[in-house]
Amino acid sequence: MSAVDAVAAELRKALTLPATLAALAVAVLGPVALAALNASQGVTDSAAEAALAAEPLVMVGAIVLGVVAVSSEYSGGRQIASTFAAMPRRLTVLAAKAAAVAVLVASAAAVALPAALLAARLVAGPGAGAEDLVGRGVGAGVYAVLTGLIALAITVLTRSGVVPIIVLVANGSVVSVSFLLYQVTPLARYLPDLAGMRLVAGEDRVAIDDALAPLPGGLVMAAWTAALLAVAGAVLVRRDA
């Protein structure tokens, strides 16, 4: 089986999982509904801001997609043994799963953000401040893909989807452990979620004073993602299925 075939197989496998379809629904339909609600209640200054304010739901969907791509292999009948039988090269399996998650998350983001903008404009009109939507929309898509890959790597290490979902979703929506650490040391701004935050948030909407600029922050987040995937690959190769 070639690498391309492996990616196609992982995509087909993922799309047969109810959790994947639920995650895609959250990532696509959730932002549309939330953007329309934000616009109708005047929560933001423009349709563009209403759409971008709904972006955290794309992150939730990305986390679930990254987790389920791995955790589904270890639930029920432990399909992981069959997966390794079909593709003995474990690093190829990990790379194929990572590529499949990246494709699904990027596709969801590419649909969700324009649809959310359209919904907000239908409700409240375009308003002002839409000029940076494309750049921030692309940044949000990159952030979502990297988040999904981080979730995948952590799930490889835990072999369970419960802990990564609870930790990552709570960290992104309830209380940010990285932000709490930032109160102790400014070095916490180099943690992946804080490093990449300017990919999504405008300069006037960041939670810390010395946040990294979008490009260096994105590179730091990408480096974290690559490192975690490398550790996950090393663990996957060495341990029993």
PASEBA-1860 file (N, C-alpha, C; in nm, 3 decimals):
! residues 241
1> MSAVDAVA> 0.085/-0.120/0.000/0.000/0.000/0.000/0.089/0.125/0.000 ~ 0.065/0.214/-0.096/0.144/0.336/-0.104/0.098/0.437/0.001 ~ 0.177/0.544/0.018/0.141/0.647/0.114/0.009/0.714/0.076 ~ -0.012/0.736/-0.054/-0.137/0.796/-0.100/-0.256/0.706/-0.067 ~ -0.238/0.576/-0.091/-0.344/0.480/-0.059/-0.372/0.478/0.091 ~ -0.266/0.492/0.171/-0.283/0.492/0.316/-0.363/0.613/0.361 ~ -0.334/0.730/0.303/-0.411/0.851/0.338/-0.557/0.835/0.297 ~ -0.580/0.782/0.176/-0.717/0.761/0.130/-0.791/0.664/0.221
9> AELRKALT> -0.721/0.559/0.264/-0.784/0.461/0.353/-0.819/0.525/0.487 ~ -0.731/0.610/0.539/-0.760/0.677/0.667/-0.876/0.776/0.654 ~ -0.884/0.842/0.540/-0.998/0.932/0.519/-1.129/0.855/0.513 ~ -1.129/0.743/0.440/-1.250/0.662/0.432/-1.288/0.609/0.571 ~ -1.189/0.563/0.643/-1.214/0.509/0.777/-1.272/0.617/0.868 ~ -1.212/0.737/0.862/-1.259/0.845/0.950/-1.403/0.884/0.919 ~ -1.436/0.889/0.790/-1.570/0.934/0.751/-1.678/0.832/0.779 ~ -1.640/0.710/0.817/-1.741/0.612/0.857/-1.773/0.620/1.007
17> LPATLAAL> -1.698/0.702/1.081/-1.718/0.712/1.226/-1.822/0.819/1.259 ~ -1.924/0.785/1.338/-2.022/0.886/1.378/-1.959/1.006/1.448 ~ -1.854/0.982/1.526/-1.789/1.092/1.597/-1.726/1.191/1.500 ~ -1.674/1.140/1.388/-1.616/1.229/1.287/-1.723/1.318/1.226 ~ -1.837/1.259/1.194/-1.946/1.337/1.136/-1.999/1.440/1.236 ~ -2.005/1.402/1.363/-2.049/1.497/1.466/-1.949/1.611/1.479 ~ -1.819/1.578/1.474/-1.716/1.681/1.485/-1.722/1.777/1.366 ~ -1.745/1.724/1.247/-1.757/1.811/1.129/-1.880/1.900/1.139
25> AVAVLGPV> -1.988/1.847/1.195/-2.109/1.927/1.213/-2.082/2.042/1.310 ~ -2.012/2.011/1.420/-1.979/2.116/1.517/-1.889/2.221/1.453 ~ -1.790/2.175/1.375/-1.692/2.265/1.316/-1.750/2.352/1.205 ~ -1.853/2.303/1.137/-1.909/2.378/1.024/-2.039/2.448/1.060 ~ -2.134/2.373/1.114/-2.265/2.431/1.143/-2.262/2.517/1.269 ~ -2.181/2.477/1.367/-2.173/2.554/1.491/-2.132/2.698/1.468 ~ -2.022/2.725/1.396/-1.983/2.864/1.372/-2.088/2.945/1.296 ~ -2.158/2.880/1.203/-2.262/2.951/1.128/-2.372/2.999/1.222
33> ALAALNAS> -2.419/2.909/1.308/-2.524/2.945/1.402/-2.477/3.050/1.501 ~ -2.354/3.033/1.552/-2.304/3.128/1.652/-2.278/3.265/1.590 ~ -2.227/3.268/1.467/-2.203/3.396/1.400/-2.334/3.471/1.378 ~ -2.438/3.399/1.337/-2.568/3.462/1.318/-2.622/3.516/1.451 ~ -2.603/3.438/1.558/-2.648/3.482/1.690/-2.571/3.606/1.736 ~ -2.439/3.603/1.717/-2.357/3.719/1.755/-2.400/3.844/1.680 ~ -2.425/3.828/1.549/-2.464/3.942/1.467/-2.601/3.995/1.507 ~ -2.694/3.905/1.538/-2.829/3.948/1.573/-2.835/4.021/1.706
41> QGVTDSAA> -2.742/3.988/1.796/-2.741/4.051/1.928/-2.642/4.165/1.940 ~ -2.574/4.196/1.829/-2.479/4.308/1.831/-2.359/4.284/1.920 ~ -2.319/4.159/1.936/-2.206/4.126/2.023/-2.075/4.180/1.965 ~ -2.065/4.186/1.833/-1.943/4.231/1.767/-1.973/4.354/1.681 ~ -1.864/4.417/1.632/-1.879/4.541/1.557/-1.912/4.519/1.410 ~ -1.888/4.401/1.357/-1.908/4.377/1.216/-1.939/4.231/1.191 ~ -1.985/4.202/1.069/-2.010/4.063/1.032/-1.881/3.982/1.034 ~ -1.770/4.046/0.996/-1.642/3.976/0.996/-1.604/3.933/1.137
49> EAALAAEP> -1.619/4.023/1.233/-1.585/3.990/1.371/-1.682/3.885/1.426 ~ -1.806/3.891/1.386/-1.903/3.790/1.431/-1.864/3.652/1.381 ~ -1.815/3.645/1.257/-1.771/3.516/1.202/-1.646/3.465/1.274 ~ -1.549/3.554/1.296/-1.425/3.512/1.360/-1.447/3.478/1.508 ~ -1.544/3.543/1.571/-1.573/3.513/1.711/-1.630/3.373/1.728 ~ -1.684/3.316/1.619/-1.739/3.180/1.624/-1.635/3.074/1.596 ~ -1.511/3.117/1.569/-1.405/3.023/1.531/-1.370/2.919/1.637 ~ -1.385/2.946/1.769/-1.353/2.840/1.867/-1.428/2.709/1.845
57> LVMVGAIV> -1.545/2.714/1.783/-1.616/2.589/1.756/-1.544/2.507/1.648 ~ -1.474/2.574/1.558/-1.391/2.500/1.462/-1.280/2.427/1.538 ~ -1.224/2.493/1.641/-1.119/2.430/1.722/-1.171/2.306/1.793 ~ -1.292/2.315/1.847/-1.350/2.200/1.916/-1.363/2.084/1.818 ~ -1.415/2.112/1.699/-1.426/2.007/1.598/-1.291/1.951/1.560 ~ -1.189/2.037/1.549/-1.054/1.991/1.513/-0.998/1.899/1.620 ~ -1.020/1.933/1.747/-0.971/1.849/1.856/-1.036/1.712/1.851 ~ -1.167/1.709/1.832/-1.239/1.582/1.827/-1.190/1.499/1.708
65> LGVVAVSS> -1.170/1.562/1.594/-1.122/1.489/1.476/-0.984/1.428/1.501 ~ -0.895/1.505/1.562/-0.762/1.454/1.591/-0.764/1.339/1.690 ~ -0.849/1.351/1.790/-0.858/1.247/1.892/-0.920/1.119/1.835 ~ -1.030/1.132/1.766/-1.104/1.015/1.718/-1.024/0.937/1.615 ~ -0.941/1.005/1.536/-0.861/0.936/1.435/-0.774/0.827/1.498 ~ -0.734/0.847/1.624/-0.650/0.750/1.693/-0.730/0.667/1.792 ~ -0.812/0.731/1.874/-0.882/0.659/1.982/-0.975/0.553/1.929 ~ -1.030/0.573/1.808/-1.120/0.473/1.750/-1.047/0.341/1.724
73> EYSGGRQI> -0.916/0.348/1.706/-0.838/0.226/1.680/-0.827/0.139/1.805 ~ -0.840/0.200/1.922/-0.820/0.127/2.048/-0.950/0.094/2.120 ~ -1.062/0.133/2.065/-1.190/0.105/2.129/-1.253/-0.020/2.069 ~ -1.344/-0.082/2.142/-1.414/-0.199/2.090/-1.320/-0.314/2.061 ~ -1.311/-0.351/1.934/-1.231/-0.467/1.894/-1.086/-0.437/1.869 ~ -1.035/-0.319/1.912/-0.895/-0.283/1.892/-0.854/-0.302/1.746 ~ -0.908/-0.214/1.664/-0.883/-0.220/1.520/-0.737/-0.193/1.485 ~ -0.661/-0.141/1.581/-0.523/-0.104/1.553/-0.441/-0.223/1.502
81> ASTFAAMP> -0.470/-0.344/1.552/-0.396/-0.462/1.506/-0.421/-0.486/1.358 ~ -0.545/-0.470/1.313/-0.577/-0.487/1.171/-0.512/-0.377/1.088 ~ -0.510/-0.255/1.142/-0.447/-0.144/1.070/-0.299/-0.170/1.048 ~ -0.230/-0.219/1.152/-0.087/-0.247/1.139/-0.062/-0.370/1.051 ~ -0.157/-0.462/1.047/-0.143/-0.577/0.958/-0.150/-0.533/0.812 ~ -0.240/-0.439/0.784/-0.255/-0.390/0.647/-0.141/-0.297/0.609 ~ -0.088/-0.222/0.707/0.021/-0.129/0.683/0.123/-0.145/0.795 ~ 0.219/-0.237/0.781/0.314/-0.265/0.889/0.403/-0.145/0.925
89> RRLTVLAA> 0.424/-0.054/0.832/0.510/0.061/0.860/0.432/0.161/0.946 ~ 0.460/0.160/1.075/0.378/0.237/1.169/0.391/0.388/1.149 ~ 0.508/0.433/1.112/0.523/0.577/1.087/0.439/0.621/0.967 ~ 0.424/0.531/0.870/0.337/0.563/0.756/0.192/0.573/0.801 ~ 0.152/0.485/0.894/0.017/0.491/0.948/-0.005/0.625/1.019 ~ 0.092/0.665/1.101/0.079/0.792/1.173/0.074/0.910/1.076 ~ 0.161/0.907/0.976/0.162/1.015/0.877/0.030/1.021/0.800 ~ -0.024/0.904/0.766/-0.151/0.900/0.693/-0.265/0.955/0.779
97> KAAAVAVL> -0.264/0.919/0.907/-0.367/0.972/0.997/-0.354/1.123/1.011 ~ -0.230/1.170/1.024/-0.208/1.315/1.036/-0.254/1.388/0.910 ~ -0.224/1.331/0.794/-0.267/1.393/0.668/-0.419/1.394/0.657 ~ -0.483/1.284/0.697/-0.629/1.278/0.690/-0.693/1.381/0.782 ~ -0.640/1.393/0.904/-0.694/1.492/0.998/-0.673/1.633/0.943 ~ -0.554/1.660/0.887/-0.528/1.792/0.832/-0.625/1.826/0.719 ~ -0.651/1.729/0.633/-0.745/1.752/0.522/-0.885/1.780/0.574 ~ -0.931/1.701/0.669/-1.066/1.718/0.723/-1.081/1.851/0.794
105> VASAAAVA> -0.983/1.887/0.877/-0.992/2.012/0.951/-0.983/2.132/0.857 ~ -0.888/2.128/0.764/-0.875/2.238/0.669/-1.002/2.256/0.586 ~ -1.062/2.145/0.544/-1.185/2.152/0.466/-1.299/2.211/0.548 ~ -1.309/2.168/0.674/-1.414/2.221/0.761/-1.396/2.371/0.782 ~ -1.272/2.414/0.807/-1.247/2.557/0.828/-1.275/2.637/0.701 ~ -1.238/2.582/0.586/-1.259/2.652/0.459/-1.407/2.672/0.429 ~ -1.491/2.583/0.479/-1.636/2.597/0.460/-1.697/2.681/0.571 ~ -1.653/2.657/0.695/-1.719/2.717/0.811/-1.705/2.869/0.815
113> LPAALLAA> -1.584/2.920/0.795/-1.564/3.064/0.813/-1.635/3.149/0.707 ~ -1.627/3.115/0.576/-1.707/3.191/0.480/-1.857/3.178/0.504 ~ -1.902/3.058/0.543/-2.045/3.039/0.569/-2.088/3.120/0.692 ~ -2.002/3.126/0.793/-2.033/3.206/0.912/-2.040/3.353/0.877 ~ -1.948/3.399/0.791/-1.952/3.538/0.747/-2.080/3.568/0.671 ~ -2.119/3.477/0.582/-2.242/3.496/0.506/-2.362/3.503/0.599 ~ -2.368/3.414/0.696/-2.480/3.414/0.791/-2.485/3.544/0.869 ~ -2.368/3.593/0.914/-2.365/3.717/0.990/-2.407/3.836/0.904
121> RLVAGPGA> -2.365/3.836/0.778/-2.403/3.946/0.689/-2.553/3.944/0.658 ~ -2.609/3.826/0.644/-2.753/3.817/0.619/-2.834/3.871/0.737 ~ -2.778/3.854/0.856/-2.848/3.898/0.976/-2.828/4.047/1.003 ~ -2.701/4.093/0.990/-2.671/4.230/1.035/-2.609/4.319/0.929 ~ -2.583/4.269/0.810/-2.516/4.349/0.711/-2.365/4.341/0.728 ~ -2.287/4.382/0.627/-2.143/4.366/0.632/-2.074/4.450/0.738 ~ -2.121/4.573/0.761/-2.056/4.659/0.859/-1.914/4.692/0.818 ~ -1.834/4.728/0.917/-1.695/4.767/0.892/-1.601/4.660/0.944
129> GAEDLVGR> -1.475/4.674/0.910/-1.371/4.589/0.968/-1.353/4.455/0.900 ~ -1.401/4.439/0.776/-1.389/4.310/0.710/-1.260/4.295/0.631 ~ -1.178/4.402/0.629/-1.063/4.399/0.540/-0.959/4.294/0.580 ~ -0.951/4.257/0.707/-0.851/4.159/0.748/-0.909/4.019/0.764 ~ -1.030/3.999/0.715/-1.096/3.870/0.734/-1.021/3.756/0.666 ~ -0.972/3.781/0.544/-0.905/3.674/0.470/-0.780/3.628/0.544 ~ -0.696/3.723/0.583/-0.574/3.688/0.654/-0.601/3.616/0.784 ~ -0.694/3.668/0.863/-0.725/3.605/0.990/-0.800/3.474/0.970
137> GVGAGVYA> -0.878/3.466/0.863/-0.947/3.341/0.834/-0.849/3.230/0.799 ~ -0.747/3.263/0.718/-0.644/3.166/0.685/-0.567/3.127/0.811 ~ -0.536/3.229/0.893/-0.467/3.202/1.019/-0.547/3.110/1.109 ~ -0.678/3.133/1.114/-0.765/3.048/1.196/-0.765/2.905/1.144 ~ -0.763/2.889/1.011/-0.757/2.755/0.954/-0.628/2.685/0.988 ~ -0.516/2.758/0.981/-0.385/2.699/1.016/-0.384/2.660/1.164 ~ -0.436/2.748/1.248/-0.440/2.720/1.393/-0.524/2.595/1.419 ~ -0.637/2.582/1.349/-0.724/2.467/1.368/-0.654/2.337/1.325
145> VLTGLIAL> -0.584/2.341/1.212/-0.514/2.222/1.164/-0.406/2.180/1.264 ~ -0.327/2.277/1.311/-0.222/2.245/1.407/-0.282/2.192/1.538 ~ -0.394/2.249/1.579/-0.461/2.201/1.701/-0.507/2.057/1.684 ~ -0.564/2.025/1.568/-0.607/1.888/1.543/-0.491/1.790/1.544 ~ -0.377/1.832/1.490/-0.260/1.744/1.487/-0.200/1.726/1.627 ~ -0.202/1.832/1.707/-0.157/1.819/1.846/-0.247/1.721/1.921 ~ -0.378/1.732/1.899/-0.471/1.639/1.963/-0.443/1.495/1.920 ~ -0.413/1.476/1.792/-0.381/1.342/1.743/-0.256/1.288/1.812
153> AITVLTRS> -0.151/1.370/1.820/-0.026/1.325/1.881/-0.044/1.288/2.027 ~ -0.118/1.369/2.100/-0.141/1.340/2.243/-0.221/1.212/2.259 ~ -0.316/1.189/2.169/-0.397/1.067/2.177/-0.314/0.943/2.148 ~ -0.217/0.953/2.058/-0.126/0.841/2.035/-0.054/0.806/2.165 ~ -0.013/0.907/2.240/0.060/0.884/2.365/-0.029/0.824/2.473 ~ -0.156/0.865/2.479/-0.245/0.819/2.585/-0.324/0.694/2.546 ~ -0.341/0.671/2.414/-0.423/0.561/2.363/-0.567/0.568/2.412 ~ -0.610/0.684/2.453/-0.747/0.707/2.499/-0.789/0.846/2.456
161> GVVPIIVL> -0.916/0.859/2.417/-0.964/0.989/2.373/-1.018/1.077/2.484 ~ -1.043/1.019/2.600/-1.110/1.094/2.707/-1.023/1.207/2.759 ~ -0.900/1.173/2.797/-0.812/1.274/2.856/-0.779/1.386/2.758 ~ -0.738/1.357/2.634/-0.707/1.467/2.542/-0.826/1.559/2.516 ~ -0.946/1.503/2.499/-1.062/1.588/2.473/-1.091/1.678/2.592 ~ -1.092/1.620/2.712/-1.121/1.700/2.832/-1.018/1.810/2.849 ~ -0.890/1.773/2.840/-0.783/1.870/2.864/-0.779/1.978/2.757 ~ -0.783/1.939/2.630/-0.768/2.036/2.523/-0.891/2.126/2.507
169> VANGSVVS> -1.010/2.069/2.517/-1.131/2.151/2.505/-1.143/2.246/2.624 ~ -1.117/2.195/2.745/-1.123/2.280/2.863/-1.018/2.390/2.856 ~ -0.897/2.356/2.810/-0.790/2.455/2.801/-0.824/2.566/2.702 ~ -0.900/2.530/2.598/-0.934/2.629/2.496/-1.061/2.705/2.521 ~ -1.147/2.655/2.611/-1.277/2.719/2.626/-1.315/2.754/2.769 ~ -1.265/2.680/2.866/-1.305/2.703/3.006/-1.198/2.782/3.079 ~ -1.084/2.720/3.101/-0.972/2.789/3.165/-0.843/2.746/3.096 ~ -0.765/2.842/3.051/-0.642/2.814/2.981/-0.527/2.795/3.081
177> VSFLLYQV> -0.477/2.673/3.087/-0.362/2.647/3.173/-0.242/2.730/3.128 ~ -0.228/2.747/2.998/-0.117/2.827/2.946/-0.126/2.972/2.995 ~ -0.248/3.027/2.995/-0.265/3.165/3.043/-0.233/3.174/3.192 ~ -0.274/3.074/3.270/-0.241/3.074/3.412/-0.089/3.066/3.432 ~ -0.022/2.987/3.352/0.124/2.979/3.361/0.189/3.111/3.320 ~ 0.125/3.181/3.227/0.179/3.311/3.183/0.180/3.411/3.298 ~ 0.087/3.395/3.392/0.085/3.483/3.508/0.207/3.460/3.598 ~ 0.268/3.342/3.582/0.386/3.306/3.661/0.514/3.340/3.585
185> TPLARYLP> 0.517/3.309/3.455/0.637/3.334/3.374/0.597/3.374/3.232 ~ 0.662/3.477/3.177/0.630/3.518/3.039/0.674/3.414/2.936 ~ 0.755/3.317/2.976/0.796/3.211/2.883/0.677/3.128/2.837 ~ 0.567/3.134/2.911/0.448/3.057/2.873/0.390/3.104/2.741 ~ 0.430/3.222/2.696/0.379/3.268/2.566/0.432/3.183/2.452 ~ 0.532/3.100/2.479/0.585/3.009/2.378/0.516/2.873/2.379 ~ 0.420/2.853/2.469/0.340/2.731/2.463/0.250/2.737/2.339 ~ 0.214/2.621/2.283/0.152/2.623/2.149/0.027/2.707/2.136
193> DLAGMRLV> -0.064/2.701/2.234/-0.189/2.775/2.217/-0.168/2.926/2.226 ~ -0.083/2.971/2.318/-0.056/3.114/2.329/0.033/3.162/2.215 ~ 0.127/3.079/2.172/0.215/3.119/2.062/0.136/3.147/1.936 ~ 0.037/3.065/1.908/-0.038/3.079/1.783/-0.162/3.165/1.791 ~ -0.186/3.227/1.905/-0.314/3.296/1.922/-0.333/3.413/1.826 ~ -0.220/3.478/1.784/-0.236/3.590/1.691/-0.272/3.545/1.550 ~ -0.264/3.414/1.523/-0.314/3.363/1.396/-0.464/3.384/1.385 ~ -0.530/3.388/1.500/-0.675/3.396/1.505/-0.722/3.534/1.551
201> AGEDRVAI> -0.664/3.582/1.660/-0.712/3.704/1.724/-0.641/3.827/1.670 ~ -0.716/3.935/1.656/-0.655/4.062/1.621/-0.569/4.113/1.734 ~ -0.483/4.210/1.703/-0.390/4.261/1.803/-0.462/4.319/1.924 ~ -0.583/4.369/1.902/-0.657/4.431/2.012/-0.740/4.331/2.091 ~ -0.730/4.202/2.056/-0.814/4.103/2.121/-0.734/3.987/2.182 ~ -0.606/4.007/2.200/-0.524/3.903/2.261/-0.525/3.918/2.411 ~ -0.507/3.805/2.480/-0.521/3.804/2.626/-0.391/3.840/2.698 ~ -0.279/3.845/2.625/-0.152/3.876/2.689/-0.088/3.995/2.618
209> DDALAPLP> -0.002/4.066/2.688/0.053/4.191/2.635/0.161/4.170/2.530 ~ 0.241/4.067/2.545/0.356/4.048/2.456/0.340/3.923/2.370 ~ 0.219/3.905/2.317/0.193/3.789/2.231/0.283/3.792/2.108 ~ 0.324/3.674/2.063/0.406/3.665/1.942/0.325/3.709/1.821 ~ 0.393/3.770/1.725/0.329/3.809/1.600/0.282/3.684/1.525 ~ 0.189/3.699/1.430/0.131/3.581/1.364/0.233/3.485/1.305 ~ 0.332/3.536/1.228/0.426/3.444/1.162/0.516/3.372/1.262 ~ 0.589/3.442/1.349/0.672/3.367/1.445/0.589/3.281/1.539
217> GGLVMAAW> 0.472/3.331/1.578/0.386/3.250/1.664/0.339/3.124/1.596 ~ 0.304/3.136/1.468/0.264/3.018/1.393/0.377/2.918/1.377 ~ 0.499/2.970/1.357/0.614/2.881/1.344/0.643/2.809/1.476 ~ 0.629/2.878/1.588/0.649/2.815/1.718/0.544/2.705/1.739 ~ 0.419/2.736/1.706/0.313/2.636/1.722/0.338/2.517/1.630 ~ 0.383/2.543/1.508/0.414/2.435/1.415/0.529/2.349/1.467 ~ 0.629/2.414/1.530/0.741/2.338/1.587/0.694/2.247/1.699 ~ 0.605/2.297/1.786/0.546/2.214/1.890/0.473/2.094/1.828
225> TAALLAVA> 0.397/2.121/1.724/0.320/2.014/1.658/0.413/1.908/1.602 ~ 0.519/1.952/1.533/0.615/1.857/1.476/0.684/1.776/1.584 ~ 0.720/1.843/1.694/0.788/1.773/1.804/0.697/1.668/1.867 ~ 0.572/1.704/1.891/0.479/1.609/1.952/0.451/1.491/1.858 ~ 0.441/1.518/1.728/0.421/1.409/1.633/0.544/1.319/1.628 ~ 0.663/1.378/1.640/0.784/1.298/1.641/0.790/1.207/1.763 ~ 0.754/1.261/1.879/0.749/1.179/2.001/0.644/1.070/1.987 ~ 0.527/1.107/1.933/0.421/1.007/1.913/0.468/0.897/1.820
233> GAVLVRRD> 0.540/0.934/1.713/0.590/0.834/1.620/0.689/0.739/1.686 ~ 0.779/0.796/1.769/0.878/0.712/1.838/0.810/0.614/1.933 ~ 0.708/0.662/2.004/0.636/0.574/2.097/0.559/0.467/2.022 ~ 0.495/0.507/1.912/0.414/0.413/1.834/0.500/0.300/1.778 ~ 0.620/0.330/1.737/0.709/0.229/1.679/0.756/0.130/1.784 ~ 0.778/0.178/1.906/0.845/0.095/2.006/0.753/0.012/2.093 ~ 0.628/0.050/2.105/0.543/-0.024/2.199/0.455/-0.125/2.125 ~ 0.398/-0.216/2.203/0.308/-0.316/2.146/0.181/-0.249/2.097
241> A> 0.120/-0.310/1.995/-0.005/-0.256/1.941/-0.115/-0.264/2.045
END
